[in-house]
């Protein structure tokens, strides 16, 4: 039953997969297997997106998987330049399908391209870069890939291929945490944050986001969050396990593992709403939200990593109690600004090689509070 549910959603979404990409890439995913004890793996991509940009484009050159105790297998070479922000409302970007020897696989490696495909972007222009953003002011900025990712993005996630069965693997590419805003270097960074879902994770949360008048809210951010008060590091007390933006009809879809989550709905100028939900295996949970207008203030500041390079970045998580209501990634010596509903927040700041910081900030409607963060 779970397999049929997931496959039916996959089939329905495939009719719209390539709307997020400009075209020009071809799937070269066929591979010769060593024996008849093989199964099939399908690979697609969704987005836990950011609403700070009009588009976030990444070029997927190829994908490989590693069999435990064995060798690397080529999965596909789509060379497709995709707008992650179009992968909302349950849409997914198909990357490839391949037959693999049965057995346990322990790692996936995603190779990003250095040249774009021959499609066009949302501005009806050819892609200027392989990986880039378009801001809400229609400005394009190339996303530099840090040197540590040049050999490919390592995704450590085990999965099993069973004989004569299909395993559906979904890459959840989190745009909101993968784009690092420029610091003094002027360079924007692509720091890929990817989660993996498999066929057995095919629980679904869907619903509609409205305002008080019943009108649909487009681009509301809905996240499924896990709260762990016993986490040794404060940054890990709240984890986003899935997220999506609502479409023009206010509708959203999240693919999650079965479990209990804080489901959070946020939209610009609106008060955030959240509730705890339990998602059962092979279930489709309907959760609607009505958001009302908020009295907002702002938090702004500069972030600095002492002695850090331009590739160093600081992650900022803005929290109320057990939930995260906003997050940013800011390059060293960069500035940030965030609008929040009036109230008291915990700002959790973290960066590689330094202890996590926590700051308590009170936001007052119509006022700006400054919080500079130095490591």
Secondary structure, DSSP 8 states (H G I E B T S, - for coil): -HHHHHHHHHHHHHTTGGGGB-S----------SSS-EEEEEEEEEE---SSEEEEEEEEEEEEEEETTS-EEEEE---EEEEGGG--TT--EEEEEEEEESEEEEEEEEEE-SS--S-B-TTSSB-SSSSEEEETTS-EEEEEE-GGGTT-EEE---EEE-TT-EEEEEEEE-HHHHEEB--TT--EEE---EEEE-GGG-EEEEEEEEETTS-B-TT-EEEEEEE-TT-SSGGGSEEEEEEEE--TTSEEEEEE-SEEEEEEEE-TTB--EEEEEEE-TT-EEE--EEE-B--EEEEEEEEE-TT--TT-EEEEEEEETTEEEEEEEEETTEEEEEEEESEEEEEEEE-TTS--EEEEEEE-TT-EEE--EE-
